[in-house]
Amino acid sequence: MFLAMVICYDRYIMIDISIQNIKKAFEEGNDILDGITFDVNEGERVGLFGKNGAGKTTLLRILTGEISEDEGNVVIPKNKKIGLISQIPKYPGGATAGDVLRTAFERLVSIKAEMEVLEKNMSEDTSKETLSKYDNLTSEFERGGGYMMETEFNRVVNGLQIPHEQITQVFDTLSGGEKTRINLARLILENTDILLLDEPTNHLDLRATAWLEDFVAKFKGSVLIISHDRYFLDRTINRAIEIVNGKAEFYSGNYSYYVQEKERRYQEQLEKYKREQAESARLHAAADKLKAWGTGNEMLMKKSFAIRTRAERAVTIVKPDKEKAMRAKFTAKEFRGDEVLVIKGLAKSYDGRQLFHIDELEVHGGERIAIIGDNGTGKTTLVKIIMGDEKPDTGFARRGPSIKPAHLPQIIHFEHPHRSILDTLIYEQDDSPQTARNRLGAYLFRGEDVYKSVGDLSGGEKSRLRLCMLMNGEINLLVLDEPTNHLDLPSREWIEGAVDSYDETLLFISHDRYFIDKFANRIWEFDHGAFTDFHGTYQQFITFKEKSVSDARTMKGSKETPERSAKQKNKKPSKKPSDMDKELRRLEREIDKLETEISEIATLKEEHSTDYEKLMELDVQENLLQTELNQMLEDWESSLSACEGLR
């Protein structure tokens, strides 16, 4: 192991991860990684792409030492700490989630214990060595954030929305998703230098995902991410590496750039292939003519052979392969009339806690409504009420008389789990064997796959099969509960294509912001008992929310109107030195005031460190004040320069 570095533009770029010709096979002669080579520079945030089974997770496991490579080297600096989210360490029996989280502070706790021992001894031992050791420990404790342990603990726990009752729960009794979230929090608290994130947003709702997104964007170390959350990838990664046939292909941008560049490269390769094939065909035709003309003429026969050899050498490019996408579309039933759904006085409570109360809503044909909000706020319950699978406490949700709905639930069950995929379509949808095979083929159930028992399918495969069955009917209200949750990127793109071709009313629950952004023209947000109905896109909704918080802060803390504030920022300084001095003093007073407000917010954040909602509000206020302070400092520098110029 060594510390790798390269010189670029007169400065050092540190290499955090160096993958050198790694090979790995789980079956003889079948290399999942076949000499893959790449570097990750310090501070880079890299997305790792590739179809299922390409070796992405295998590579992360090799990086952490969980499994070993067959050939090649992994080089990571000795002083860098690496952590894999999906790798959950073993903890002593009876350890709570809180105990697991606090293992992140083991070194700091150890330092504190040493400091306390020295403090007791210093009443008698005031030697230079003892005082020096105490000073060194104090400096290390402070540098490591020892005085902020509890504040940082609460910030991360609240940010990832880990329930406080879960902190005292025995870690081994948590679900896989809960363990993953706790482990993610532990690695963040540990100040890990290199983060390996394997599907980090799978068990997070929108708010926690946004918090993690912000954390990754500001993280100073290196990050290697495997994710199917395209919105998350677009906002976190600055480079993409795709594993194709065991080797690496490189893209210098985020997910959207990767998609566009991959298509551009494919088209470019295809054009080159077509040109080579056309040239080869032309040469073969010429060779065939010379051969036909040259019967008995040795010179023409030699020319024919030479041209044929040229034709074979002209083909250097293999036809580029593009994974065949599933082709499917929802069959929409033509809808007559405006009323799709009417909701009035709808309320539902559990264990004395009201999930939601909706006064009055109407849904019209062609609307695409995204239902968003934290886990446990009532989204799925509302869908069950709309579908008639659950009763409200009060009010009603009535579908229009000609509405034919179809519902894809989050958890899918089949009535006969022992039946094969093929038999399920034959018996439950009255398909002939050939029709069933044709339909299943469009959903990538091919060959021997159709004989798998439906009970043995993965979550993603069950979703695909249920969608295959839904799409057989004519529907005009499509209800989807987390439709992309168990799907890889190609499958997500496929379902988007299917939904895109559907023209009737769409109602869907999702934490996939890319999916929401693409389809929603109306947002229903559940926020711990409060319900918001917003007519507009997801981006417009985010802007609306940010403005609401900003307006609330302005109403509470600022007497100036936005217009007046803007005028003051843009006000040009007078050319008189005395006026310039006044302007400088005014700006300095404003800067002092803003710095005081920011300091007060930091104090409030410590006081409310266990109140997630309050922390979110304080974070927004702090960001707004910091932006205003940055602008004020720029104005002060400009005024100072102008003032010095006049003197």
C-alpha positions as CSV (number, residue, x, y, z in Angstrom):
1,M,0.0,0.0,0.0
2,F,1.3,3.4,-0.8
3,L,0.1,7.0,-1.1
4,A,-0.4,7.7,-4.8
5,M,-0.3,11.1,-6.3
6,V,0.1,12.8,-9.6
7,I,1.2,16.3,-10.5
8,C,-1.3,18.4,-12.5
9,Y,-1.0,22.1,-13.2
10,D,1.7,22.6,-10.6
11,R,-0.4,21.1,-7.8
12,Y,-0.7,17.6,-6.3
13,I,-3.9,15.6,-6.9
14,M,-4.1,12.8,-4.3
15,I,-5.5,9.4,-5.5
16,D,-7.8,7.9,-2.9
17,I,-8.5,4.6,-4.7
18,S,-6.4,3.0,-7.4
19,I,-7.9,-0.1,-9.0
20,Q,-5.1,-1.9,-11.0
21,N,-6.1,-4.6,-13.4
22,I,-8.5,-6.4,-11.1
23,K,-9.8,-9.8,-12.1
24,K,-12.5,-11.7,-10.3
25,A,-14.4,-14.9,-11.2
26,F,-16.9,-16.9,-9.2
27,E,-17.0,-19.7,-11.8
28,E,-14.0,-20.9,-13.7
29,G,-13.7,-19.2,-17.1
30,N,-16.4,-16.6,-16.2
31,D,-14.6,-13.4,-15.2
32,I,-17.1,-11.0,-13.7
33,L,-14.3,-8.4,-13.5
34,D,-11.8,-8.8,-16.3
35,G,-8.8,-6.5,-15.8
36,I,-10.7,-3.4,-14.7
37,T,-8.5,-0.4,-14.0
38,F,-9.3,3.1,-12.8
39,D,-8.4,5.7,-10.2
40,V,-10.6,7.9,-7.9
41,N,-9.1,11.2,-7.0
42,E,-9.5,12.7,-3.5
43,G,-12.8,14.5,-3.3
44,E,-14.3,12.9,-6.4
45,R,-17.9,11.6,-6.3
46,V,-18.1,8.8,-8.7
47,G,-21.2,6.9,-9.9
48,L,-20.6,3.2,-10.6
49,F,-22.9,1.9,-13.4
50,G,-23.6,-1.4,-15.1
51,K,-26.4,-3.8,-15.6
52,N,-27.3,-6.3,-12.9
53,G,-24.5,-8.8,-12.4
54,A,-21.9,-6.6,-14.0
55,G,-19.8,-6.7,-10.8
56,K,-20.5,-3.3,-9.2
57,T,-21.2,-4.7,-5.7
58,T,-18.4,-7.3,-6.1
59,L,-15.9,-4.4,-6.7
60,L,-17.0,-2.6,-3.5
61,R,-16.6,-5.8,-1.5
62,I,-13.1,-6.1,-2.9
63,L,-12.3,-2.5,-1.9
64,T,-13.3,-3.2,1.8
65,G,-11.4,-6.5,1.9
66,E,-14.6,-8.5,2.4
67,I,-13.6,-10.7,-0.6
68,S,-10.2,-10.9,-2.4
69,E,-9.4,-10.3,-6.0
70,D,-8.0,-13.2,-8.2
71,E,-5.5,-10.9,-9.9
72,G,-4.4,-7.2,-9.7
73,N,-4.1,-4.7,-6.9
74,V,-6.2,-2.3,-4.9
75,V,-4.2,0.7,-3.6
76,I,-5.7,2.9,-0.9
77,P,-3.6,5.3,1.2
78,K,-2.9,3.9,4.7
79,N,-4.1,7.0,6.4
80,K,-7.6,6.9,4.7
81,K,-10.6,5.2,6.4
82,I,-13.0,3.5,4.1
83,G,-16.6,2.5,4.8
84,L,-19.2,0.5,2.9
85,I,-22.8,1.2,3.7
86,S,-24.2,-2.2,2.7
87,Q,-21.5,-4.0,4.8
88,I,-23.1,-4.3,8.3
89,P,-20.5,-5.3,11.0
90,K,-21.3,-7.8,13.7
91,Y,-22.0,-6.2,17.1
92,P,-22.2,-7.8,20.6
93,G,-25.5,-9.4,21.5
94,G,-27.9,-6.9,23.2
95,A,-26.2,-3.9,21.7
96,T,-28.8,-1.2,20.9
97,A,-28.9,1.0,17.8
98,G,-27.6,3.8,19.9
99,D,-24.6,1.7,21.0
100,V,-23.9,1.0,17.4
101,L,-24.0,4.7,16.5
102,R,-21.8,5.6,19.4
103,T,-19.0,3.2,18.2
104,A,-18.3,6.1,15.8
105,F,-16.9,8.0,18.8
106,E,-14.8,5.3,20.3
107,R,-11.5,7.1,19.7
108,L,-12.8,10.4,21.1
109,V,-14.3,8.6,24.2
110,S,-11.0,7.0,24.8
111,I,-9.2,10.4,24.6
112,K,-11.7,11.9,27.0
113,A,-11.1,9.1,29.5
114,E,-7.3,9.7,29.3
115,M,-7.9,13.5,29.8
116,E,-10.0,12.8,32.9
117,V,-7.3,10.6,34.4
118,L,-4.7,13.3,33.7
119,E,-7.0,16.0,35.2
120,K,-7.2,14.0,38.5
121,N,-3.4,13.5,38.6
122,M,-2.5,17.1,37.7
123,S,-3.4,18.2,41.2
124,E,-0.2,16.4,42.3
125,D,1.8,16.0,39.1
126,T,2.4,19.3,37.2
127,S,5.4,18.1,35.3
128,K,6.1,19.4,31.9
129,E,5.6,15.9,30.4
130,T,2.1,15.6,32.0
131,L,1.0,19.1,30.9
132,S,2.3,18.5,27.4
133,K,0.5,15.2,27.1
134,Y,-2.7,16.8,28.4
135,D,-2.4,19.7,25.9
136,N,-1.9,17.2,23.0
137,L,-4.9,15.2,24.0
138,T,-7.0,18.3,24.3
139,S,-6.0,19.5,20.9
140,E,-6.7,16.0,19.4
141,F,-10.1,15.9,21.2
142,E,-11.1,19.3,19.9
143,R,-9.9,18.6,16.3
144,G,-11.9,15.4,16.2
145,G,-15.1,17.2,17.3
146,G,-15.1,15.9,20.8
147,Y,-17.0,18.9,22.2
148,M,-19.7,18.5,19.5
149,M,-20.3,14.7,19.8
150,E,-23.9,15.0,21.1
151,T,-24.8,17.8,18.7
152,E,-23.4,15.9,15.7
153,F,-25.1,12.7,16.9
154,N,-28.5,14.4,17.0
155,R,-27.9,16.2,13.7
156,V,-27.3,13.0,11.8
157,V,-30.0,11.0,13.6
158,N,-32.6,13.7,12.9
159,G,-31.3,14.3,9.4
160,L,-31.8,10.6,8.5
161,Q,-35.1,10.5,10.4
162,I,-34.1,7.7,12.7
163,P,-37.0,7.5,15.3
164,H,-35.8,8.2,18.8
165,E,-37.5,5.0,20.1
166,Q,-35.4,3.0,17.6
167,I,-32.2,4.3,19.3
168,T,-32.9,2.1,22.4
169,Q,-34.0,-0.9,20.3
170,V,-31.6,-3.9,20.2
171,F,-29.7,-3.7,16.8
172,D,-30.2,-7.4,15.9
173,T,-34.0,-7.0,16.1
174,L,-34.0,-4.2,13.4
175,S,-35.1,-4.9,9.8
176,G,-32.5,-5.0,7.0
177,G,-33.5,-1.5,6.0
178,E,-33.3,-0.1,9.5
179,K,-29.9,-1.6,10.0
180,T,-28.7,-0.1,6.7
181,R,-29.9,3.4,7.9
182,I,-28.2,3.0,11.3
183,N,-25.0,1.9,9.6
184,L,-25.1,4.9,7.2
185,A,-25.5,7.2,10.2
186,R,-22.5,5.5,11.9
187,L,-20.2,5.9,8.9
188,I,-21.2,9.6,8.6
189,L,-20.5,10.1,12.4
190,E,-17.1,8.4,12.0
191,N,-15.9,11.0,9.5
192,T,-15.0,8.2,7.1
193,D,-12.6,9.5,4.4
194,I,-13.9,7.3,1.6
195,L,-17.6,6.4,1.4
196,L,-18.8,3.4,-0.6
197,L,-22.6,3.8,-1.0
198,D,-24.5,0.7,-2.3
199,E,-28.1,1.8,-2.9
200,P,-28.0,4.3,0.0
201,T,-31.5,5.8,-0.7
202,N,-33.4,2.5,-0.8
203,H,-34.7,2.8,2.7
204,L,-34.9,6.6,2.9
205,D,-38.0,8.8,2.3
206,L,-37.8,12.0,0.3
207,R,-36.7,14.3,3.2
208,A,-34.0,11.9,4.5
209,T,-32.8,11.4,0.9
210,A,-32.5,15.2,0.4
211,W,-30.5,15.4,3.6
212,L,-28.1,12.6,2.5
213,E,-27.9,14.3,-1.0
214,D,-26.8,17.6,0.7
215,F,-24.3,15.7,2.9
216,V,-22.7,13.9,0.0
217,A,-22.5,17.2,-2.0
218,K,-20.6,18.9,0.8
219,F,-18.6,15.8,1.8
220,K,-14.8,16.6,1.5
221,G,-13.7,12.9,1.0
222,S,-14.2,10.6,-1.9
223,V,-17.5,8.8,-2.7
224,L,-18.2,5.8,-4.9
225,I,-21.9,5.3,-5.4
226,I,-24.1,2.5,-6.8
227,S,-27.7,3.8,-7.0
228,H,-30.8,3.5,-9.1
229,D,-32.0,6.9,-7.9
230,R,-31.2,9.1,-10.9
231,Y,-32.2,12.3,-9.2
232,F,-29.8,11.6,-6.4
233,L,-27.0,10.7,-8.9
234,D,-27.6,13.9,-10.9
235,R,-27.1,16.0,-7.8
236,T,-24.2,14.1,-6.2
237,I,-21.8,12.6,-8.7
238,N,-19.3,14.5,-10.9
239,R,-18.0,11.4,-12.8
240,A,-19.4,8.1,-14.0
241,I,-17.7,4.7,-14.5
242,E,-19.6,2.0,-16.2
243,I,-18.6,-1.7,-16.0
244,V,-19.0,-3.3,-19.4
245,N,-17.8,-6.9,-19.9
246,G,-15.6,-6.7,-16.8
247,K,-13.8,-3.4,-17.9
248,A,-14.3,0.3,-17.2
249,E,-15.8,2.9,-19.5
250,F,-15.5,6.6,-18.3
251,Y,-17.8,9.6,-18.4
252,S,-16.9,13.0,-17.0
253,G,-20.2,14.2,-15.7
254,N,-23.4,13.3,-13.8
255,Y,-26.1,10.8,-14.6
256,S,-27.8,12.9,-17.3
257,Y,-24.5,13.5,-19.0
258,Y,-23.7,9.8,-18.9
259,V,-27.0,8.9,-20.6
260,Q,-26.5,11.5,-23.4
261,E,-22.9,10.6,-23.9
262,K,-23.5,6.9,-23.9
263,E,-26.1,7.3,-26.6
264,R,-23.8,9.6,-28.6
265,R,-21.0,7.0,-28.4
266,Y,-23.3,4.3,-29.5
267,Q,-24.5,6.3,-32.5
268,E,-20.9,7.2,-33.4
269,Q,-19.8,3.5,-33.2
270,L,-22.9,2.4,-35.2
271,E,-22.1,4.9,-38.0
272,K,-18.5,3.7,-38.2
273,Y,-19.7,0.1,-38.2
274,K,-22.1,0.9,-41.1
275,R,-19.4,2.7,-43.1
276,E,-17.0,-0.3,-42.7
277,Q,-19.7,-2.8,-43.6
278,A,-20.6,-0.7,-46.7
279,E,-16.9,-0.5,-47.8
280,S,-16.4,-4.2,-47.1
281,A,-19.5,-5.0,-49.3
282,R,-18.2,-2.8,-52.1
283,L,-14.8,-4.5,-52.0
284,H,-16.4,-8.0,-51.9
285,A,-18.5,-7.1,-54.9
286,A,-15.4,-5.9,-56.9
287,A,-13.6,-9.0,-55.9
288,D,-16.5,-11.2,-57.1
289,K,-16.5,-9.3,-60.5
290,L,-12.8,-9.7,-61.0
291,K,-13.1,-13.4,-60.1
292,A,-15.9,-13.8,-62.7
293,W,-13.9,-12.0,-65.4
294,G,-10.6,-13.6,-64.5
295,T,-11.3,-17.2,-65.2
296,G,-8.1,-18.4,-66.8
297,N,-6.4,-15.0,-66.1
298,E,-3.9,-15.4,-63.2
299,M,-3.4,-11.7,-62.8
300,L,-7.1,-10.9,-62.4
301,M,-7.5,-13.8,-60.0
302,K,-4.6,-12.5,-57.8
303,K,-6.2,-9.0,-57.9
304,S,-9.5,-10.6,-56.8
305,F,-7.8,-12.4,-53.9
306,A,-6.0,-9.2,-52.8
307,I,-9.2,-7.1,-52.9
308,R,-11.1,-9.8,-50.9
309,T,-8.2,-9.7,-48.3
310,R,-8.6,-5.9,-48.1
311,A,-12.4,-6.3,-47.7
312,E,-11.8,-8.5,-44.7
313,R,-9.3,-6.2,-43.1
314,A,-11.6,-3.2,-43.7
315,V,-13.9,-4.5,-40.9
316,T,-12.3,-3.6,-37.6
317,I,-15.4,-2.6,-35.6
318,V,-17.8,-5.0,-34.0
319,K,-21.4,-4.0,-34.3
320,P,-22.2,-2.1,-31.1
321,D,-24.7,-3.9,-28.8
322,K,-27.6,-2.1,-27.3
323,E,-29.6,-3.9,-24.6
324,K,-33.0,-4.6,-26.0
325,A,-35.6,-2.7,-24.0
326,M,-38.9,-4.2,-23.0
327,R,-41.7,-3.0,-25.2
328,A,-45.0,-2.6,-23.4
329,K,-47.7,0.0,-23.0
330,F,-50.8,0.4,-20.8
331,T,-54.0,-0.1,-22.7
332,A,-56.1,3.0,-21.9
333,K,-59.9,2.9,-21.9
334,E,-61.4,6.0,-23.5
335,F,-62.8,8.2,-20.7
336,R,-66.0,10.2,-21.1
337,G,-66.7,12.9,-18.5
338,D,-64.6,15.0,-16.1
339,E,-65.1,13.2,-12.8
340,V,-62.4,10.7,-12.0
341,L,-62.4,11.0,-8.2
342,V,-64.2,13.1,-5.6
343,I,-62.9,13.3,-2.0
344,K,-64.9,15.0,0.8
345,G,-64.2,15.2,4.5
346,L,-61.9,12.2,4.3
347,A,-60.1,11.4,7.6
348,K,-58.1,8.4,9.0
349,S,-56.5,7.9,12.4
350,Y,-54.4,5.1,13.9
351,D,-53.9,4.6,17.7
352,G,-55.4,8.0,18.4
353,R,-53.1,9.8,15.9
354,Q,-54.7,11.4,12.9
355,L,-52.9,10.5,9.7
356,F,-54.7,13.0,7.6
357,H,-57.9,15.0,7.0
358,I,-58.8,16.1,3.5
359,D,-61.7,18.6,3.2
360,E,-62.5,18.4,-0.5
361,L,-60.7,17.3,-3.7
362,E,-61.6,16.6,-7.3
363,V,-59.5,14.7,-9.8
364,H,-60.1,15.2,-13.5
365,G,-59.2,13.1,-16.5
366,G,-55.6,13.1,-17.6
367,E,-54.1,14.5,-14.4
368,R,-50.9,13.0,-13.1
369,I,-50.7,13.2,-9.4
370,A,-47.7,12.4,-7.2
371,I,-48.3,11.5,-3.6
372,I,-45.3,12.4,-1.5
373,G,-44.3,12.6,2.1
374,D,-42.4,10.8,4.9
375,N,-42.9,7.2,5.7
376,G,-45.9,6.5,7.9
377,T,-47.8,9.7,7.1
378,G,-50.7,8.0,5.3
379,K,-49.9,7.8,1.6
380,T,-50.5,4.1,1.2
381,T,-53.6,4.3,3.4
382,L,-55.1,6.9,1.2
383,V,-54.5,4.8,-1.9
384,K,-56.1,1.8,-0.1
385,I,-59.2,3.9,0.7
386,I,-59.4,5.1,-3.0
387,M,-59.2,1.5,-4.2
388,G,-61.9,0.4,-1.7
389,D,-59.5,-1.9,0.3
390,E,-59.8,0.2,3.5
391,K,-62.5,2.3,5.1
392,P,-62.0,5.9,6.3
393,D,-63.1,7.1,9.7
394,T,-65.1,9.9,8.2
395,G,-65.9,11.2,4.7
396,F,-65.6,9.4,1.4
397,A,-63.4,8.9,-1.8
398,R,-65.8,8.2,-4.7
399,R,-64.6,7.1,-8.2
400,G,-66.5,8.2,-11.3
401,P,-69.1,5.6,-12.6
402,S,-67.1,4.8,-15.8
403,I,-63.7,4.6,-14.1
404,K,-61.8,1.3,-14.4
405,P,-58.8,1.4,-12.1
406,A,-55.7,-0.7,-11.9
407,H,-53.4,-0.8,-8.8
408,L,-49.8,-1.9,-8.5
409,P,-49.2,-2.2,-4.7
410,Q,-45.8,-1.8,-3.1
411,I,-45.9,-5.4,-1.7
412,I,-47.2,-7.9,-4.3
413,H,-48.8,-11.2,-3.4
414,F,-50.0,-13.9,-5.8
415,E,-53.0,-16.1,-4.9
416,H,-51.1,-19.3,-6.0
417,P,-47.4,-18.8,-5.2
418,H,-46.5,-22.3,-6.4
419,R,-47.8,-21.7,-9.9
420,S,-45.3,-21.0,-12.6
421,I,-45.2,-17.6,-14.3
422,L,-46.6,-19.1,-17.5
423,D,-49.5,-20.9,-15.7
424,T,-50.3,-17.8,-13.7
425,L,-51.2,-16.0,-17.0
426,I,-52.9,-19.1,-18.5
427,Y,-55.2,-19.7,-15.5
428,E,-55.7,-16.2,-14.1
429,Q,-56.0,-14.3,-17.4
430,D,-57.4,-17.0,-19.7
431,D,-54.4,-16.7,-22.1
432,S,-53.4,-19.4,-24.5
433,P,-49.8,-20.8,-23.9
434,Q,-48.5,-18.9,-26.9
435,T,-50.2,-15.6,-26.1
436,A,-48.9,-15.9,-22.5
437,R,-45.4,-16.5,-23.8
438,N,-45.6,-13.6,-26.2
439,R,-46.8,-11.2,-23.4
440,L,-44.2,-12.5,-21.0
441,G,-41.4,-12.0,-23.5
442,A,-42.2,-8.3,-23.6
443,Y,-41.4,-8.2,-19.9
444,L,-38.1,-10.1,-20.2
445,F,-39.5,-13.4,-19.0
446,R,-38.0,-15.7,-21.7
447,G,-37.0,-19.3,-22.2
448,E,-36.9,-21.4,-19.0
449,D,-37.7,-18.3,-16.9
450,V,-41.4,-18.7,-17.6
451,Y,-41.4,-22.0,-15.5
452,K,-40.2,-20.2,-12.3
453,S,-42.7,-20.3,-9.4
454,V,-44.1,-16.8,-8.8
455,G,-43.4,-17.2,-5.1
456,D,-39.7,-17.5,-5.8
457,L,-39.5,-14.2,-7.8
458,S,-37.6,-11.2,-6.6
459,G,-39.5,-7.9,-5.8
460,G,-38.6,-6.5,-9.1
461,E,-39.7,-9.6,-11.0
462,K,-43.0,-9.6,-9.1
463,S,-43.6,-6.0,-10.1
464,R,-42.9,-6.8,-13.8
465,L,-45.3,-9.8,-13.7
466,R,-48.1,-7.8,-12.0
467,L,-47.6,-5.0,-14.5
468,C,-47.8,-7.5,-17.4
469,M,-51.2,-8.7,-16.0
470,L,-52.5,-5.1,-15.4
471,M,-51.7,-4.0,-18.9
472,N,-54.0,-6.6,-20.4
473,G,-57.1,-4.7,-19.3
474,E,-58.4,-1.3,-20.5
475,I,-57.9,1.1,-17.6
476,N,-58.4,4.8,-17.2
477,L,-57.1,5.3,-13.6
478,L,-53.6,3.9,-13.0
479,V,-52.6,3.8,-9.3
480,L,-48.9,2.9,-8.6
481,D,-47.4,2.5,-5.1
482,E,-43.6,3.0,-5.3
483,P,-43.4,1.6,-8.9
484,T,-39.6,1.9,-9.3
485,N,-38.6,0.7,-5.8
486,H,-37.3,-2.7,-6.8
487,L,-36.2,-2.0,-10.3
488,D,-32.7,-1.5,-11.8
489,L,-32.0,1.5,-14.1
490,P,-33.0,-0.2,-17.4
491,S,-36.3,-1.4,-15.9
492,R,-37.0,2.0,-14.5
493,E,-36.5,3.5,-17.9
494,W,-38.8,0.9,-19.4
495,I,-41.7,1.6,-16.9
496,E,-41.2,5.3,-17.7
497,G,-41.7,4.5,-21.3
498,A,-44.9,2.5,-20.5
499,V,-46.3,5.3,-18.3
500,D,-45.3,8.0,-20.8
501,S,-47.5,6.3,-23.4
502,Y,-50.5,6.2,-21.0
503,D,-52.8,9.2,-21.6
504,E,-55.4,8.7,-18.8
505,T,-55.3,9.6,-15.1
506,L,-52.2,8.6,-13.1
507,L,-52.0,8.6,-9.3
508,F,-48.7,7.4,-7.8
509,I,-46.8,7.3,-4.6
510,S,-43.0,7.7,-5.0
511,H,-39.8,8.7,-3.4
512,D,-38.1,8.6,-6.8
513,R,-37.7,12.3,-7.6
514,Y,-36.6,11.7,-11.1
515,F,-39.9,9.8,-11.8
516,I,-41.9,12.5,-9.9
517,D,-40.2,15.3,-11.9
518,K,-40.9,13.5,-15.2
519,F,-44.6,12.8,-14.8
520,A,-46.3,14.8,-12.0
521,N,-48.4,17.9,-12.9
522,R,-50.0,17.9,-9.5
523,I,-48.6,17.2,-6.0
524,W,-50.3,15.8,-2.9
525,E,-48.0,16.2,0.1
526,F,-48.5,14.5,3.5
527,D,-46.6,16.2,6.3
528,H,-47.4,14.7,9.7
529,G,-51.1,15.4,9.7
530,A,-51.0,18.4,7.3
531,F,-52.1,17.9,3.7
532,T,-51.1,20.1,0.7
533,D,-52.7,20.0,-2.7
534,F,-50.4,21.8,-5.2
535,H,-51.3,22.2,-8.9
536,G,-48.0,22.2,-10.7
537,T,-44.8,20.3,-11.4
538,Y,-42.4,18.9,-8.7
539,Q,-39.8,21.7,-9.4
540,Q,-42.6,24.3,-9.1
541,F,-43.6,22.7,-5.8
542,I,-40.0,22.8,-4.4
543,T,-39.8,26.5,-5.4
544,F,-43.2,27.1,-3.7
545,K,-42.0,25.4,-0.5
546,E,-38.7,27.3,-0.4
547,K,-40.6,30.6,-0.9
548,S,-43.0,29.7,1.9
549,V,-40.2,29.2,4.3
550,S,-38.4,32.3,3.2
551,D,-41.6,34.4,3.5
552,A,-42.2,33.1,7.0
553,R,-38.6,34.0,8.0
554,T,-39.0,37.5,6.5
555,M,-42.3,38.0,8.3
556,K,-40.8,36.9,11.6
557,G,-37.3,38.3,11.6
558,S,-37.1,41.2,9.1
559,K,-39.0,44.4,8.9
560,E,-37.7,45.2,5.4
561,T,-39.6,44.3,2.3
562,P,-37.8,42.2,-0.3
563,E,-38.0,45.1,-2.7
564,R,-36.4,47.5,-0.3
565,S,-33.7,45.0,0.6
566,A,-32.9,44.4,-3.1
567,K,-32.7,48.2,-3.6
568,Q,-30.3,48.5,-0.8
569,K,-28.1,45.7,-2.2
570,N,-28.0,47.3,-5.6
571,K,-27.6,50.8,-4.4
572,K,-24.5,52.5,-6.0
573,P,-22.2,54.3,-3.6
574,S,-21.8,58.0,-3.9
575,K,-18.6,59.3,-5.2
576,K,-18.1,61.6,-2.1
577,P,-15.6,60.1,0.4
578,S,-17.8,61.1,3.3
579,D,-20.7,59.3,1.8
580,M,-18.5,56.3,1.1
581,D,-17.4,56.2,4.7
582,K,-21.0,56.2,5.8
583,E,-21.9,53.4,3.4
584,L,-18.9,51.3,4.7
585,R,-20.1,51.8,8.3
586,R,-23.6,50.9,7.4
587,L,-22.5,47.7,5.7
588,E,-20.3,46.8,8.7
589,R,-23.3,47.2,11.0
590,E,-25.4,45.0,8.8
591,I,-22.6,42.4,8.6
592,D,-22.2,42.4,12.4
593,K,-26.0,42.0,12.7
594,L,-26.1,39.0,10.3
595,E,-23.1,37.3,12.0
596,T,-24.9,37.7,15.3
597,E,-28.1,36.2,13.9
598,I,-26.2,33.2,12.4
599,S,-24.5,32.7,15.8
600,E,-27.9,32.8,17.5
601,I,-29.2,30.1,15.1
602,A,-26.2,27.9,15.9
603,T,-27.1,28.2,19.6
604,L,-30.7,27.4,18.8
605,K,-29.7,24.3,16.8
606,E,-27.9,23.0,19.9
607,E,-30.9,23.7,22.1
608,H,-33.3,21.9,19.6
609,S,-30.9,19.2,18.5
610,T,-33.5,16.5,19.1
611,D,-36.3,18.4,17.3
612,Y,-36.1,17.4,13.6
613,E,-38.7,19.8,12.3
614,K,-37.2,22.8,14.2
615,L,-33.7,21.8,12.9
616,M,-34.9,21.8,9.3
617,E,-36.5,25.2,9.8
618,L,-33.3,26.6,11.4
619,D,-31.2,25.1,8.6
620,V,-33.2,27.0,6.0
621,Q,-33.0,30.2,8.0
622,E,-29.2,29.8,8.4
623,N,-28.7,29.2,4.6
624,L,-30.7,32.3,3.8
625,L,-28.8,34.4,6.3
626,Q,-25.5,33.1,5.0
627,T,-26.4,33.9,1.4
628,E,-27.3,37.4,2.5
629,L,-24.0,37.7,4.5
630,N,-22.0,36.6,1.5
631,Q,-23.6,39.3,-0.7
632,M,-23.1,41.9,2.0
633,L,-19.4,41.0,2.3
634,E,-19.1,41.4,-1.5
635,D,-20.8,44.8,-1.3
636,W,-18.4,45.8,1.6
637,E,-15.3,44.8,-0.5
638,S,-16.6,46.8,-3.5
639,S,-17.3,49.8,-1.4
640,L,-13.9,49.6,0.3
641,S,-12.1,49.5,-3.1
642,A,-14.2,52.4,-4.4
643,C,-13.4,54.4,-1.3
644,E,-9.7,53.8,-1.5
645,G,-9.8,54.8,-5.2
646,L,-11.4,58.2,-4.3
647,R,-8.7,58.9,-1.8
